[in-house]
Amino acid sequence: MRIGVLHNAYRFRGGEDRVVEAETELLRNSGHHVSKMIVDNRDTFASLGPTLASMSRTAGGWNRNAGANIASWARCERLDLVHVHNIFPMITPAGPAALASLRVPVVMTLHNFRLICAGGTLTRNGEPCRECIGGSSWRGVVRGCYRGSHLQSASWQLAHLRARSGGVWSDGVSCFIAPSPHVRDAHVESGFDPSRIVVRPHFTDVDGVPPRNRDGALVVGRIERGKGVVDLVRVWPASAPTLTVIGTGPAEVDARAVAGGNVRFTGHLGREEVVREMAGAGVLISASTLPETFGLTPVEAAACWLPSVAFASGGIANVIEDCVTGRLVAAGNTAELVDTAIHVLSSPRLQARMGEAARARYEMLYSPTAGLESLERIYRSVLTPTIEGAA
């Protein structure tokens, strides 16, 4: 297949960029022709000149220049289909619309909630928010939910309205990919056609390390409001095994200030170092209280035979099977989260049983082999009508 990958890369690299890179490498290694068109925010907002130019092109929520460039790229590369990832702020819905006008099938991954929420996270002020689901998305403009800016939120709203009225989401995209049922359900509730949304979890190419001398709990991720790390370290008992926190973020100072002596902070670690830490830990804790779209860190832990404990909310709850690959507790109950993690740590047999189940689930659903098979299956499903029509 001749596959296009379209993505507006973030100024600060995150999980979505990692998924785009991993899927591109996976497809190329399996013999597909892959052409990438990446609009990079690091270049777009590098200085005042490019920033002002980009703002003028996207002020109405529709970047015609980007649409024209994308159409030219698709024709030049003779693409069979294009896999669209992030389109904000520079590509805008003009990108998928341009591809639809050429009758190039479009597959789009719903990495976040940007198509139904100006902030893209279904949160406001660090707390879950569902006000715009099934309601008026103008609330996001009034509150300046897009990057804290009323102007940029208004631009998002114009893009949102034009895409809906122009049928970009209903007709222009052949298939949406949701990384979890949680993401699918939120979009369906907002009016998206359920028959056009396929649940396909992200895969990870983490080279899992078998367990060795497991001891202590592990937290991996940004330390920021809503991620629950500050509350977790505050109530972590002094008598409990060591809790290791990997990552940095704006709330790190607060977390260090309330942590006990058996809480260890490593700062940012490279991927291989994180895997080594996972191999030596007894349980992974996901303390986020936000409606996460997926649980990539628990999946990476599963590749290392490491069970996870998390709140039963968001996409993370779709990744962990309670009492099988880990434990789920009532959302927001940090005390129960801690007690459950300590219980897992106190039983090596329970750790081993859930770790083996987590590894088996990884191989079945989240490994590169599973990721390639599911991705190719989706591509074939959108290409089949085109092939039959041409015949």
C-alpha angles and dihedrals in degrees: 000000000000102000129186122206115203119188141157100217119216125247089234111040116244145160096296092056090049091052092050092050094045094048092047092052091045093053094045093049089053092056104263122137105241124187117188127206107188124179105199120208089203088068096036095054099030094115142358096270098056090040093056091044092051092048091053092051094049102034092109093045092250122093106200092179091057091048092053093047092049092050091050090049093050092050094045093049093042090226121197091203141345125229108210122201124167115001102176136134102358109022096045122178087300087085099060089038091056091051091048090053088058090047090241108153113245127209114188128192116216096218091165140358096270094124091060104023127049091215092046094222107074087238136108126194090354094305131103113269129186100167095121096047106104089351140077115312089202086086088075089056093049091051095040092235095166105084090325090289126123090198095052090042089054090050089052090050092052089051090047093051095044093048092050096045091045093051094241093140097034099043111004097062114062095196138004119209116214115194091212141014087249091064093044093051094050092053093045089051087053093056105271117143107258091209089065096053121082122188109228119160122221116258127221128216093203109145097229119224117213115243122275128183093337114208136150136011128283135211120189126186147055116327102227142123112298094023091093098224096123092052091044097054091042093061098033103122120243088226094055126096117271118294111211118202116200117192143041136242147141093292096050093101090053091047093051091048094059100034123111127230093269093060113096123198117200101175117216116347131189120251096260091050091051090052090052090051090050091052091057100041127091098213140005117225121207104192099173115133092191125102094257116196093222142349106242094159094055087049091052088048090051089055085060095049089253119142120219136219118204146148116279095245140099126359094324089069088058091056100049120062107210115245090000110065095005142320133288123201135187111293113262096011099123093171091058090045090055094044091050093049091050090049090055090048091052093058116060090182091056091047091051094046095049092040092056090047091049092051091049090050090050092053092048099045114007108037123105089254092054091043093054094046093051093045094050090047091056092047092051091049093058094041097050096075089049093050093046091048092051090050 
